[in-house]
Amino acid sequence: MSFQKALRSDSDWDDEIVQVAGVLQVVDVHQSWCGPCKAVASTLKRVVMDHGDKPIKFFTADCEKIAALKKSVGGSEPRFQLWMNGKMKKEVKGVDAPEILGAIFKELGIKT
């Protein structure tokens, strides 16, 4: 079972991101032709293993299928968006594990 849930529609986006409060949602935004980023998957999974008691969920989303992400179409690099309470808190472009982890830890109040 994957630690990331795939968001496949606007309804999924609304149910899992917009309507959920108090949970940090980390979304791996990709285009259909390249799929979710595998390069940092193990790093993100480690966050779940080490900080599973924190309010955090991980998702993948095809930016071509979700209206709120259509502006993310273009380019070949993945984007990682951090959302909380229906608002985007941070976007990291490209595979930059230290920046992604730093943003997650900052939002969760985890000191490194």
Secondary structure, 3 states (H helix, E strand, C coil): CCCEEEECCHHHHHHHHHCCCCCEEEEEEECCCCCCCCCCHHHHHHHHHHCCCCCEEEEEEECCCCHHHHHHCCCCCCEEEEEECCEEEEEEECCCHHHHHHHHHHHHCCCC
